[in-house]
Amino acid sequence: MFRFTTGERAELYGAILQAFGEANERLETALGLDEVRARLRSAGWLDDIHDDDLQDALRQLRTWELLDVVQNHAENYRTAEEYERRNLQYSLTRRGEAAIAAVEQALSVLAATGALQTAVLEAVADRLNELYVLLGEAGSSDRRVFSTLQELESHLEALLANTKTFNGELQRLLRAEGADLATFREVKAATVAYLQEFLRNLDRRAQAVASAVQRVEQRGVFLLHERALRGAELPPVAGADPAPAWLERRRARWDGLRAWFLPTDGSRPRVEQLHDVARRAIVTLLQVLDRITESRRRSSSAAQDFRELARWFAAAPTEDDLHRLWSAAFGLGSARHAHLAHPDPELVPSSQRWAEAPPVEVSALLRTSGRTERFTRTGKVRDVGGIKAARAELARKERAELEAAWDVLGTGDPVRLSAFGRLDHAVFERLLDLLGRALAARPDGGGVRRAVTSDGRVEIVLRAGDAGRAVLRTSRGQLEAPDYLVEISVPGGGRAGVRSGVRDGAEAE
């Protein structure tokens, strides 16, 4: 019956049966070839398909007794081609309907998530109380009794199905390994909270259902089923009366209800077993959570490391990855000194086994650090004699320039700044430095400013002159400044030209 779910054309067979299932939901019991093709797209089959392939698929489904075919004699056909395409009408057989229902049920079970719903318990108690009232009223409708009994059974089935699914998921959760620890902890903590909420007032709700069962039975279960049978209005079935089988199913479900809440043999109600399962699950989940928390607190152990390594080995995709993982984990490679050669390799043939070959001396550096010794040329010593000579020559040159500058700038007596006239640029920079030092010094009571160079050898005395201006010229430009009286004392005196010029200027004034 389920052979259509395997093979190369399983998707096509499934889409065809789903198209017939959707047609059944719209009360369309028979489909022609064109109608099947039109409904395939809504069933998820988007590829083009030739008439021959579609007919072959329909024929195969007929072979498996999932489809039936009849001729549509009520249709009017204008051409032979129209007759061939529209005459045959396909419909689902009972096996086909069962196959579709089974597949849908399997998919719904895979996607379902169980739940322990206390609302279902309250709904069961409410329906039982409603049945108790209906059975006590002489004018109540049998149809109302039937619909209420159907609701009661549907709630009971939902309770059983959800409890079974939830218990299965709970056991899988307890066995879960390899999941993310954060997710694992979050899900299990939420499950513990969910179970604790379910267990709250569970005894009170179960006792309410058991009391409601007893009250209905006081009215009579046989009367309940008889009235529900009349309200069900079962259709006639050829060859057999459906009533006995229907009543038998009702009695079986009532026994199931009692087994859950009020067993007749004196055993524990199953709802109490559910209570035990939930409490045991809470304890187990809390133990797992404590173990996870404790494992995070303590340092990693060798046993835990080997378990993790074993999981990595199990997940390695290829054998080469296994070898790389082995080398990375244990570091067991070839001997580090196996590459050393004998001092005279000609005495040891290459075909000789290494175990029979004479030993080779291993250096202490290789034994201790694993590094081989390498002898190379010593580094070249830098010759700094030329640099010292160049620096000494540069120092002598600078010293000579400085002495020459002091010889030019030395005045001995006060002279006007304008007396320097035109100067070499290097000498001008020395004069400018002395003027800056003097102007930066605080003047004394007579307005005289004094300053010396950093080595203390040269002193400059600066006095305010008349309102005239001095212009000093160099090869790079000129400087215009107040015409100060400048006295520069240098070792060995100053240039005679400057002193004579100043004196000449002073006498001219």
One Martini backbone bead per residue (centre of mass of N, CA, C, O) as a GRO file, in nm:
protein
  509
    1MET     BB    1   0.053   0.065  -0.013
    2PHE     BB    2   0.364   0.216   0.011
    3ARG     BB    3   0.519   0.206  -0.272
    4PHE     BB    4   0.490   0.516  -0.361
    5THR     BB    5   0.734   0.620  -0.155
    6THR     BB    6   0.918   0.482  -0.366
    7GLY     BB    7   1.141   0.573  -0.589
    8GLU     BB    8   1.169   0.781  -0.863
    9ARG     BB    9   0.828   0.838  -0.862
   10ALA     BB   10   0.732   0.929  -0.577
   11GLU     BB   11   0.657   1.228  -0.613
   12LEU     BB   12   0.438   1.185  -0.826
   13TYR     BB   13   0.257   0.995  -0.667
   14GLY     BB   14   0.212   1.186  -0.428
   15ALA     BB   15   0.085   1.420  -0.590
   16ILE     BB   16  -0.158   1.263  -0.699
   17LEU     BB   17  -0.279   1.178  -0.427
   18GLN     BB   18  -0.304   1.466  -0.319
   19ALA     BB   19  -0.502   1.560  -0.538
   20PHE     BB   20  -0.724   1.360  -0.455
   21GLY     BB   21  -0.748   1.453  -0.161
   22GLU     BB   22  -0.834   1.747  -0.226
   23ALA     BB   23  -1.086   1.663  -0.386
   24ASN     BB   24  -1.231   1.526  -0.150
   25GLU     BB   25  -1.258   1.787   0.022
   26ARG     BB   26  -1.447   1.895  -0.240
   27LEU     BB   27  -1.629   1.652  -0.335
   28GLU     BB   28  -1.429   1.511  -0.551
   29THR     BB   29  -1.421   1.179  -0.672
   30ALA     BB   30  -1.346   1.258  -0.981
   31LEU     BB   31  -1.077   1.245  -1.231
   32GLY     BB   32  -0.928   1.358  -1.497
   33LEU     BB   33  -0.651   1.415  -1.672
   34ASP     BB   34  -0.668   1.730  -1.670
   35GLU     BB   35  -0.733   1.757  -1.365
   36VAL     BB   36  -0.478   1.631  -1.259
   37ARG     BB   37  -0.283   1.831  -1.390
   38ALA     BB   38  -0.401   2.089  -1.252
   39ARG     BB   39  -0.347   1.974  -0.944
   40LEU     BB   40  -0.036   1.932  -0.926
   41ARG     BB   41   0.057   2.217  -0.852
   42SER     BB   42  -0.089   2.227  -0.571
   43ALA     BB   43   0.088   1.954  -0.488
   44GLY     BB   44   0.403   2.042  -0.595
   45TRP     BB   45   0.402   1.993  -0.913
   46LEU     BB   46   0.606   2.182  -1.158
   47ASP     BB   47   0.652   1.994  -1.376
   48ASP     BB   48   0.655   1.872  -1.670
   49ILE     BB   49   0.407   1.647  -1.824
   50HIS     BB   50   0.331   1.384  -1.999
   51ASP     BB   51   0.070   1.194  -2.084
   52ASP     BB   52   0.215   0.923  -2.069
   53ASP     BB   53   0.334   0.957  -1.785
   54LEU     BB   54   0.064   1.004  -1.640
   55GLN     BB   55  -0.070   0.736  -1.726
   56ASP     BB   56   0.144   0.553  -1.601
   57ALA     BB   57   0.099   0.646  -1.311
   58LEU     BB   58  -0.203   0.573  -1.295
   59ARG     BB   59  -0.163   0.277  -1.365
   60GLN     BB   60   0.019   0.208  -1.120
   61LEU     BB   61  -0.190   0.286  -0.903
   62ARG     BB   62  -0.390   0.073  -0.996
   63THR     BB   63  -0.209  -0.171  -0.943
   64TRP     BB   64  -0.200  -0.085  -0.623
   65GLU     BB   65  -0.501   0.000  -0.543
   66LEU     BB   66  -0.536   0.332  -0.519
   67LEU     BB   67  -0.692   0.331  -0.789
   68ASP     BB   68  -0.972   0.411  -0.990
   69VAL     BB   69  -1.169   0.326  -1.292
   70VAL     BB   70  -1.398   0.497  -1.507
   71GLN     BB   71  -1.669   0.553  -1.716
   72ASN     BB   72  -1.810   0.838  -1.879
   73HIS     BB   73  -2.144   0.824  -1.991
   74ALA     BB   74  -2.258   1.130  -1.938
   75GLU     BB   75  -2.087   1.231  -2.163
   76ASN     BB   76  -2.013   1.450  -2.431
   77TYR     BB   77  -1.866   1.368  -2.747
   78ARG     BB   78  -1.713   1.505  -3.042
   79THR     BB   79  -1.442   1.346  -3.024
   80ALA     BB   80  -1.204   1.108  -3.001
   81GLU     BB   81  -1.001   1.267  -2.832
   82GLU     BB   82  -1.205   1.354  -2.615
   83TYR     BB   83  -1.273   1.068  -2.527
   84GLU     BB   84  -0.985   0.979  -2.433
   85ARG     BB   85  -0.950   1.217  -2.214
   86ARG     BB   86  -1.266   1.208  -2.068
   87ASN     BB   87  -1.366   0.919  -2.001
   88LEU     BB   88  -1.167   0.878  -1.786
   89GLN     BB   89  -1.214   0.813  -1.429
   90TYR     BB   90  -1.060   0.897  -1.130
   91SER     BB   91  -1.026   0.725  -0.806
   92LEU     BB   92  -1.032   0.653  -0.484
   93THR     BB   93  -0.958   0.415  -0.277
   94ARG     BB   94  -0.940   0.282   0.028
   95ARG     BB   95  -0.633   0.249   0.010
   96GLY     BB   96  -0.575   0.538  -0.076
   97GLU     BB   97  -0.696   0.679   0.169
   98ALA     BB   98  -0.515   0.532   0.373
   99ALA     BB   99  -0.246   0.625   0.261
  100ILE     BB  100  -0.286   0.926   0.296
  101ALA     BB  101  -0.350   0.922   0.598
  102ALA     BB  102  -0.080   0.794   0.685
  103VAL     BB  103   0.110   1.010   0.580
  104GLU     BB  104  -0.014   1.248   0.731
  105GLN     BB  105   0.027   1.125   1.010
  106ALA     BB  106   0.332   1.101   0.996
  107LEU     BB  107   0.389   1.405   0.953
  108SER     BB  108   0.241   1.505   1.209
  109VAL     BB  109   0.417   1.349   1.411
  110LEU     BB  110   0.688   1.480   1.331
  111ALA     BB  111   0.562   1.784   1.392
  112ALA     BB  112   0.489   1.720   1.667
  113THR     BB  113   0.408   1.857   2.000
  114GLY     BB  114   0.392   1.790   2.305
  115ALA     BB  115   0.141   1.816   2.578
  116LEU     BB  116   0.051   1.938   2.905
  117GLN     BB  117  -0.294   1.988   2.946
  118THR     BB  118  -0.511   2.111   3.179
  119ALA     BB  119  -0.749   2.190   2.996
  120VAL     BB  120  -0.832   1.901   2.924
  121LEU     BB  121  -0.923   1.814   3.202
  122GLU     BB  122  -1.145   2.026   3.225
  123ALA     BB  123  -1.299   1.936   2.969
  124VAL     BB  124  -1.369   1.652   3.066
  125ALA     BB  125  -1.528   1.740   3.315
  126ASP     BB  126  -1.739   1.912   3.165
  127ARG     BB  127  -1.859   1.685   2.984
  128LEU     BB  128  -1.949   1.501   3.212
  129ASN     BB  129  -2.139   1.704   3.346
  130GLU     BB  130  -2.317   1.738   3.095
  131LEU     BB  131  -2.408   1.442   3.078
  132TYR     BB  132  -2.541   1.432   3.354
  133VAL     BB  133  -2.758   1.640   3.284
  134LEU     BB  134  -2.879   1.507   3.026
  135LEU     BB  135  -2.961   1.236   3.166
  136GLY     BB  136  -3.160   1.392   3.373
  137GLU     BB  137  -3.311   1.487   3.120
  138ALA     BB  138  -3.591   1.397   2.951
  139GLY     BB  139  -3.578   1.636   2.706
  140SER     BB  140  -3.323   1.564   2.589
  141SER     BB  141  -3.100   1.534   2.336
  142ASP     BB  142  -2.941   1.288   2.161
  143ARG     BB  143  -2.754   1.464   1.993
  144ARG     BB  144  -2.627   1.604   2.236
  145VAL     BB  145  -2.509   1.351   2.357
  146PHE     BB  146  -2.333   1.274   2.119
  147SER     BB  147  -2.161   1.535   2.095
  148THR     BB  148  -2.054   1.523   2.386
  149LEU     BB  149  -1.916   1.247   2.360
  150GLN     BB  150  -1.727   1.328   2.133
  151GLU     BB  151  -1.578   1.546   2.291
  152LEU     BB  152  -1.476   1.364   2.514
  153GLU     BB  153  -1.309   1.173   2.330
  154SER     BB  154  -1.131   1.390   2.203
  155HIS     BB  155  -1.000   1.483   2.466
  156LEU     BB  156  -0.885   1.209   2.542
  157GLU     BB  157  -0.711   1.171   2.289
  158ALA     BB  158  -0.542   1.426   2.329
  159LEU     BB  159  -0.424   1.342   2.599
  160LEU     BB  160  -0.286   1.084   2.505
  161ALA     BB  161  -0.120   1.196   2.269
  162ASN     BB  162   0.033   1.424   2.419
  163THR     BB  163   0.156   1.248   2.638
  164LYS     BB  164   0.311   1.058   2.458
  165THR     BB  165   0.479   1.272   2.307
  166PHE     BB  166   0.603   1.411   2.553
  167ASN     BB  167   0.744   1.163   2.671
  168GLY     BB  168   0.924   1.111   2.428
  169GLU     BB  169   1.067   1.388   2.431
  170LEU     BB  170   1.170   1.366   2.719
  171GLN     BB  171   1.352   1.117   2.679
  172ARG     BB  172   1.524   1.246   2.455
  173LEU     BB  173   1.624   1.480   2.629
  174LEU     BB  174   1.773   1.298   2.842
  175ARG     BB  175   1.960   1.172   2.593
  176ALA     BB  176   2.095   1.420   2.514
  177GLU     BB  177   2.379   1.482   2.297
  178GLY     BB  178   2.593   1.739   2.171
  179ALA     BB  179   2.472   1.986   2.255
  180ASP     BB  180   2.428   2.289   2.332
  181LEU     BB  181   2.463   2.399   2.646
  182ALA     BB  182   2.283   2.645   2.645
  183THR     BB  183   2.038   2.511   2.514
  184PHE     BB  184   2.015   2.274   2.706
  185ARG     BB  185   1.963   2.443   2.960
  186GLU     BB  186   1.718   2.603   2.860
  187VAL     BB  187   1.525   2.370   2.788
  188LYS     BB  188   1.531   2.218   3.063
  189ALA     BB  189   1.438   2.450   3.237
  190ALA     BB  190   1.167   2.486   3.091
  191THR     BB  191   1.065   2.197   3.144
  192VAL     BB  192   1.059   2.209   3.449
  193ALA     BB  193   0.859   2.443   3.467
  194TYR     BB  194   0.633   2.298   3.312
  195LEU     BB  195   0.597   2.058   3.505
  196GLN     BB  196   0.535   2.218   3.760
  197GLU     BB  197   0.277   2.349   3.646
  198PHE     BB  198   0.126   2.081   3.592
  199LEU     BB  199   0.132   1.962   3.891
  200ARG     BB  200  -0.041   2.183   3.962
  201ASN     BB  201  -0.346   2.065   4.058
  202LEU     BB  202  -0.370   1.771   3.947
  203ASP     BB  203  -0.529   1.624   4.167
  204ARG     BB  204  -0.782   1.797   4.153
  205ARG     BB  205  -0.851   1.737   3.854
  206ALA     BB  206  -0.863   1.427   3.874
  207GLN     BB  207  -1.087   1.419   4.089
  208ALA     BB  208  -1.301   1.560   3.915
  209VAL     BB  209  -1.316   1.341   3.699
  210ALA     BB  210  -1.386   1.099   3.880
  211SER     BB  211  -1.651   1.220   3.989
  212ALA     BB  212  -1.787   1.248   3.709
  213VAL     BB  213  -1.789   0.948   3.642
  214GLN     BB  214  -1.967   0.857   3.876
  215ARG     BB  215  -2.215   1.025   3.802
  216VAL     BB  216  -2.269   0.902   3.524
  217GLU     BB  217  -2.295   0.606   3.626
  218GLN     BB  218  -2.551   0.663   3.789
  219ARG     BB  219  -2.720   0.699   3.521
  220GLY     BB  220  -2.575   0.532   3.295
  221VAL     BB  221  -2.389   0.402   3.039
  222PHE     BB  222  -2.592   0.259   2.865
  223LEU     BB  223  -2.777   0.502   2.826
  224LEU     BB  224  -2.567   0.681   2.697
  225HIS     BB  225  -2.511   0.500   2.445
  226GLU     BB  226  -2.797   0.478   2.339
  227ARG     BB  227  -2.843   0.781   2.293
  228ALA     BB  228  -2.595   0.824   2.114
  229LEU     BB  229  -2.686   0.629   1.891
  230ARG     BB  230  -2.936   0.786   1.814
  231GLY     BB  231  -2.774   1.056   1.756
  232ALA     BB  232  -2.585   0.945   1.523
  233GLU     BB  233  -2.721   0.825   1.278
  234LEU     BB  234  -2.652   0.572   1.127
  235PRO     BB  235  -2.574   0.434   0.845
  236PRO     BB  236  -2.647   0.207   0.628
  237VAL     BB  237  -2.525  -0.135   0.599
  238ALA     BB  238  -2.441  -0.381   0.405
  239GLY     BB  239  -2.489  -0.690   0.593
  240ALA     BB  240  -2.471  -0.488   0.855
  241ASP     BB  241  -2.465  -0.376   1.186
  242PRO     BB  242  -2.311  -0.089   1.325
  243ALA     BB  243  -2.389  -0.071   1.628
  244PRO     BB  244  -2.213  -0.276   1.787
  245ALA     BB  245  -1.939  -0.152   1.706
  246TRP     BB  246  -1.996   0.128   1.817
  247LEU     BB  247  -2.046   0.041   2.112
  248GLU     BB  248  -1.774  -0.094   2.157
  249ARG     BB  249  -1.605   0.167   2.125
  250ARG     BB  250  -1.734   0.318   2.357
  251ARG     BB  251  -1.660   0.119   2.581
  252ALA     BB  252  -1.355   0.132   2.541
  253ARG     BB  253  -1.331   0.439   2.605
  254TRP     BB  254  -1.450   0.423   2.886
  255ASP     BB  255  -1.234   0.237   2.999
  256GLY     BB  256  -1.006   0.436   2.947
  257LEU     BB  257  -1.111   0.656   3.134
  258ARG     BB  258  -1.099   0.484   3.392
  259ALA     BB  259  -0.797   0.411   3.379
  260TRP     BB  260  -0.710   0.712   3.430
  261PHE     BB  261  -0.922   0.784   3.692
  262LEU     BB  262  -1.110   0.489   3.748
  263PRO     BB  263  -1.033   0.200   3.826
  264THR     BB  264  -1.179  -0.123   3.859
  265ASP     BB  265  -0.915  -0.297   3.981
  266GLY     BB  266  -0.755  -0.087   4.192
  267SER     BB  267  -0.559   0.059   4.051
  268ARG     BB  268  -0.366   0.294   3.941
  269PRO     BB  269  -0.393   0.569   3.800
  270ARG     BB  270  -0.251   0.710   3.522
  271VAL     BB  271  -0.230   0.999   3.625
  272GLU     BB  272  -0.028   0.919   3.848
  273GLN     BB  273   0.191   0.822   3.661
  274LEU     BB  274   0.229   1.097   3.538
  275HIS     BB  275   0.323   1.218   3.798
  276ASP     BB  276   0.579   1.043   3.824
  277VAL     BB  277   0.711   1.113   3.557
  278ALA     BB  278   0.739   1.415   3.608
  279ARG     BB  279   0.905   1.398   3.868
  280ARG     BB  280   1.137   1.229   3.752
  281ALA     BB  281   1.213   1.434   3.533
  282ILE     BB  282   1.288   1.664   3.717
  283VAL     BB  283   1.516   1.525   3.864
  284THR     BB  284   1.686   1.456   3.615
  285LEU     BB  285   1.718   1.741   3.506
  286LEU     BB  286   1.855   1.858   3.756
  287GLN     BB  287   2.097   1.669   3.749
  288VAL     BB  288   2.199   1.754   3.473
  289LEU     BB  289   2.234   2.051   3.538
  290ASP     BB  290   2.435   2.010   3.769
  291ARG     BB  291   2.648   1.863   3.599
  292ILE     BB  292   2.700   2.094   3.406
  293THR     BB  293   2.780   2.305   3.614
  294GLU     BB  294   3.012   2.140   3.739
  295SER     BB  295   3.178   2.103   3.474
  296ARG     BB  296   3.232   2.413   3.448
  297ARG     BB  297   3.388   2.458   3.712
  298ARG     BB  298   3.575   2.247   3.646
  299SER     BB  299   3.833   2.125   3.524
  300SER     BB  300   3.973   1.961   3.290
  301SER     BB  301   3.974   1.628   3.201
  302ALA     BB  302   4.099   1.347   3.065
  303ALA     BB  303   3.831   1.205   3.013
  304GLN     BB  304   3.693   1.439   2.865
  305ASP     BB  305   3.904   1.470   2.644
  306PHE     BB  306   3.870   1.182   2.525
  307ARG     BB  307   3.574   1.211   2.452
  308GLU     BB  308   3.608   1.448   2.259
  309LEU     BB  309   3.808   1.303   2.075
  310ALA     BB  310   3.616   1.076   1.994
  311ARG     BB  311   3.410   1.260   1.854
  312TRP     BB  312   3.608   1.362   1.641
  313PHE     BB  313   3.671   1.089   1.516
  314ALA     BB  314   3.373   1.023   1.439
  315ALA     BB  315   3.352   1.307   1.255
  316ALA     BB  316   3.551   1.230   1.056
  317PRO     BB  317   3.546   1.212   0.709
  318THR     BB  318   3.846   1.108   0.677
  319GLU     BB  319   4.148   0.947   0.698
  320ASP     BB  320   4.328   1.197   0.685
  321ASP     BB  321   4.193   1.339   0.924
  322LEU     BB  322   4.271   1.127   1.129
  323HIS     BB  323   4.578   1.165   1.106
  324ARG     BB  324   4.584   1.466   1.180
  325LEU     BB  325   4.452   1.433   1.455
  326TRP     BB  326   4.665   1.246   1.573
  327SER     BB  327   4.909   1.437   1.546
  328ALA     BB  328   4.781   1.676   1.711
  329ALA     BB  329   4.725   1.511   1.981
  330PHE     BB  330   5.021   1.337   2.013
  331GLY     BB  331   5.292   1.395   1.844
  332LEU     BB  332   5.364   1.129   1.671
  333GLY     BB  333   5.663   1.101   1.512
  334SER     BB  334   5.942   1.124   1.393
  335ALA     BB  335   6.257   1.125   1.442
  336ARG     BB  336   6.458   1.408   1.468
  337HIS     BB  337   6.752   1.242   1.405
  338ALA     BB  338   6.713   1.079   1.130
  339HIS     BB  339   6.878   1.292   0.936
  340LEU     BB  340   7.137   1.206   1.024
  341ALA     BB  341   7.472   1.170   0.931
  342HIS     BB  342   7.746   1.028   0.860
  343PRO     BB  343   8.060   1.138   0.835
  344ASP     BB  344   8.091   0.874   0.634
  345PRO     BB  345   7.872   0.775   0.398
  346GLU     BB  346   8.047   0.554   0.237
  347LEU     BB  347   8.043   0.336   0.482
  348VAL     BB  348   7.722   0.361   0.439
  349PRO     BB  349   7.486   0.205   0.306
  350SER     BB  350   7.162   0.267   0.193
  351SER     BB  351   7.059  -0.045   0.248
  352GLN     BB  352   7.096  -0.015   0.539
  353ARG     BB  353   6.984  -0.054   0.835
  354TRP     BB  354   6.936   0.155   1.100
  355ALA     BB  355   6.983  -0.062   1.326
  356GLU     BB  356   7.282  -0.144   1.189
  357ALA     BB  357   7.392   0.117   1.208
  358PRO     BB  358   7.589   0.342   1.305
  359PRO     BB  359   7.615   0.575   1.519
  360VAL     BB  360   7.503   0.911   1.584
  361GLU     BB  361   7.577   1.210   1.680
  362VAL     BB  362   7.408   1.405   1.925
  363SER     BB  363   7.333   1.700   2.005
  364ALA     BB  364   7.239   1.893   2.270
  365LEU     BB  365   7.048   2.086   2.118
  366LEU     BB  366   6.865   1.864   1.994
  367ARG     BB  367   6.779   1.728   2.264
  368THR     BB  368   6.656   1.989   2.408
  369SER     BB  369   6.517   2.170   2.146
  370GLY     BB  370   6.521   2.042   1.837
  371ARG     BB  371   6.768   2.190   1.726
  372THR     BB  372   6.995   2.261   1.494
  373GLU     BB  373   7.313   2.310   1.405
  374ARG     BB  374   7.458   2.625   1.279
  375PHE     BB  375   7.728   2.715   1.068
  376THR     BB  376   7.847   3.042   1.025
  377ARG     BB  377   7.940   3.337   0.948
  378THR     BB  378   8.059   3.602   1.069
  379GLY     BB  379   8.005   3.906   1.127
  380LYS     BB  380   8.063   4.220   1.016
  381VAL     BB  381   8.277   4.462   1.112
  382ARG     BB  382   8.249   4.783   1.178
  383ASP     BB  383   8.397   5.073   1.039
  384VAL     BB  384   8.453   5.380   1.240
  385GLY     BB  385   8.699   5.558   1.153
  386GLY     BB  386   8.574   5.738   0.932
  387ILE     BB  387   8.354   5.860   1.108
  388LYS     BB  388   8.537   5.991   1.314
  389ALA     BB  389   8.696   6.169   1.115
  390ALA     BB  390   8.452   6.321   1.003
  391ARG     BB  391   8.358   6.435   1.273
  392ALA     BB  392   8.621   6.585   1.342
  393GLU     BB  393   8.622   6.768   1.094
  394LEU     BB  394   8.348   6.897   1.149
  395ALA     BB  395   8.428   7.015   1.422
  396ARG     BB  396   8.662   7.193   1.321
  397LYS     BB  397   8.494   7.357   1.125
  398GLU     BB  398   8.293   7.470   1.327
  399ARG     BB  399   8.503   7.601   1.509
  400ALA     BB  400   8.619   7.790   1.298
  401GLU     BB  401   8.357   7.936   1.236
  402LEU     BB  402   8.312   8.036   1.521
  403GLU     BB  403   8.573   8.197   1.551
  404ALA     BB  404   8.517   8.376   1.309
  405ALA     BB  405   8.255   8.496   1.417
  406TRP     BB  406   8.377   8.615   1.679
  407ASP     BB  407   8.583   8.795   1.534
  408VAL     BB  408   8.362   8.967   1.396
  409LEU     BB  409   8.169   9.031   1.659
  410GLY     BB  410   8.384   9.149   1.814
  411THR     BB  411   8.411   9.472   1.995
  412GLY     BB  412   8.473   9.556   2.315
  413ASP     BB  413   8.292   9.794   2.235
  414PRO     BB  414   8.048   9.995   2.181
  415VAL     BB  415   7.811   9.950   1.916
  416ARG     BB  416   7.638   9.968   1.646
  417LEU     BB  417   7.439   9.769   1.466
  418SER     BB  418   7.494   9.918   1.189
  419ALA     BB  419   7.805   9.844   1.180
  420PHE     BB  420   7.782   9.555   1.045
  421GLY     BB  421   7.606   9.557   0.795
  422ARG     BB  422   7.764   9.325   0.618
  423LEU     BB  423   7.707   8.964   0.630
  424ASP     BB  424   7.746   8.664   0.689
  425HIS     BB  425   7.516   8.427   0.741
  426ALA     BB  426   7.652   8.272   0.975
  427VAL     BB  427   7.718   8.528   1.141
  428PHE     BB  428   7.430   8.633   1.158
  429GLU     BB  429   7.318   8.396   1.328
  430ARG     BB  430   7.492   8.457   1.576
  431LEU     BB  431   7.389   8.744   1.622
  432LEU     BB  432   7.092   8.667   1.648
  433ASP     BB  433   7.128   8.489   1.899
  434LEU     BB  434   7.238   8.711   2.085
  435LEU     BB  435   6.999   8.905   2.063
  436GLY     BB  436   6.789   8.709   2.172
  437ARG     BB  437   6.913   8.670   2.453
  438ALA     BB  438   6.906   8.973   2.535
  439LEU     BB  439   6.598   9.025   2.494
  440ALA     BB  440   6.517   8.790   2.706
  441ALA     BB  441   6.636   8.965   2.911
  442ARG     BB  442   6.637   9.145   3.192
  443PRO     BB  443   6.647   9.460   3.267
  444ASP     BB  444   6.796   9.692   3.426
  445GLY     BB  445   6.789  10.006   3.565
  446GLY     BB  446   6.946  10.115   3.283
  447GLY     BB  447   6.850   9.914   3.035
  448VAL     BB  448   7.035   9.664   3.054
  449ARG     BB  449   7.138   9.385   2.863
  450ARG     BB  450   7.232   9.042   2.948
  451ALA     BB  451   7.436   8.782   2.785
  452VAL     BB  452   7.513   8.434   2.725
  453THR     BB  453   7.635   8.164   2.634
  454SER     BB  454   7.634   7.830   2.705
  455ASP     BB  455   7.964   7.842   2.759
  456GLY     BB  456   8.043   8.150   2.860
  457ARG     BB  457   8.240   8.312   2.641
  458VAL     BB  458   8.001   8.500   2.548
  459GLU     BB  459   7.915   8.852   2.560
  460ILE     BB  460   7.617   9.057   2.580
  461VAL     BB  461   7.545   9.413   2.541
  462LEU     BB  462   7.232   9.591   2.567
  463ARG     BB  463   7.136   9.906   2.429
  464ALA     BB  464   6.967  10.177   2.387
  465GLY     BB  465   6.923  10.386   2.135
  466ASP     BB  466   6.822  10.557   1.912
  467ALA     BB  467   6.567  10.610   1.668
  468GLY     BB  468   6.715  10.442   1.486
  469ARG     BB  469   6.800  10.233   1.208
  470ALA     BB  470   6.891   9.900   1.126
  471VAL     BB  471   7.081   9.747   0.851
  472LEU     BB  472   7.107   9.404   0.764
  473ARG     BB  473   7.315   9.216   0.541
  474THR     BB  474   7.278   8.939   0.323
  475SER     BB  475   7.262   8.689   0.087
  476ARG     BB  476   6.934   8.636   0.187
  477GLY     BB  477   6.908   8.939   0.309
  478GLN     BB  478   6.735   9.151   0.549
  479LEU     BB  479   6.767   9.356   0.857
  480GLU     BB  480   6.536   9.541   1.058
  481ALA     BB  481   6.634   9.749   1.339
  482PRO     BB  482   6.716   9.872   1.610
  483ASP     BB  483   6.987  10.090   1.706
  484TYR     BB  484   7.180   9.941   1.896
  485LEU     BB  485   7.397   9.898   2.164
  486VAL     BB  486   7.683   9.690   2.115
  487GLU     BB  487   7.849   9.438   2.333
  488ILE     BB  488   8.110   9.208   2.242
  489SER     BB  489   8.260   8.941   2.423
  490VAL     BB  490   8.557   8.780   2.331
  491PRO     BB  491   8.800   8.569   2.288
  492GLY     BB  492   9.059   8.790   2.180
  493GLY     BB  493   8.852   8.969   2.074
  494GLY     BB  494   8.793   9.167   1.783
  495ARG     BB  495   8.718   9.335   1.518
  496ALA     BB  496   8.856   9.624   1.406
  497GLY     BB  497   8.646   9.728   1.198
  498VAL     BB  498   8.402   9.757   1.389
  499ARG     BB  499   8.527   9.947   1.600
  500SER     BB  500   8.607  10.169   1.399
  501GLY     BB  501   8.322  10.216   1.286
  502VAL     BB  502   8.190  10.297   1.550
  503ARG     BB  503   8.371  10.526   1.623
  504ASP     BB  504   8.316  10.681   1.369
  505GLY     BB  505   8.014  10.710   1.421
  506ALA     BB  506   8.030  10.843   1.701
  507GLU     BB  507   8.197  11.092   1.611
  508ALA     BB  508   7.988  11.186   1.396
  509GLU     BB  509   7.764  11.239   1.623
   0.00000   0.00000   0.00000
